[in-house]
Amino acid sequence: MAAQAVATAFIVITAFAVAGQWVLGYLGISLPALEGAGGLLLLIVALQLLTGQHDSADSRASTTTNIAMVPLGTPLLAGPGAIVATILFVRDADGRADLVSLALGIVAVHLILWLVMRYSLVVIAVIKETGVLLLSRIAGLLLSAIAVQLMADSVTQFVKAAGT
């Protein structure tokens, strides 16, 4: 499952690195709009982590869907924040050297993700259930802060665009 989740995230991020700007342009979606939508979706996930609530529809869906692909591969690993960051980095790349560095960074991040997920049972054995609960609450808090920042950046960019 770790390999499948990371492969899914890698494919999504790579696809947006290659064609993300074109897809957004074709659909008429601005980066600030994607950031705002991503922030809202990330906030929902963060609130679920903070409160420990799990939707009963998720448990029904898990019997018919592959959780390594959805929700783990995307939107959790390859979420809106990562997609927007990738599109921005590609857009701002200055030449072949920057693009190669970005590609190597994407590969390195996904390799680290795979290692962490592959050996997560060892980590769980060490930190126990209470540690997992604590880390999920901390992750929820940090994710909610990232979500609010994405939404704030989105609003700021919309205001700047309206002022020009």
Secondary structure, 3 states (H helix, E strand, C coil): CHHHHHHHHHHHHHHHHHHHHHHHHHHCCCHHHHHHHHHHHHHHHHHHHHHCCCCHHHHHHHCCCCCHHHHHHHHHHCCHHHHHHHHHHHHHCCCHHHHHHHHHHHHHHHHHHHHHHHCHHHHHHHHHHHHHHHHHHHHHHHHHHHHHHHHHHHHHHHHHHHHC
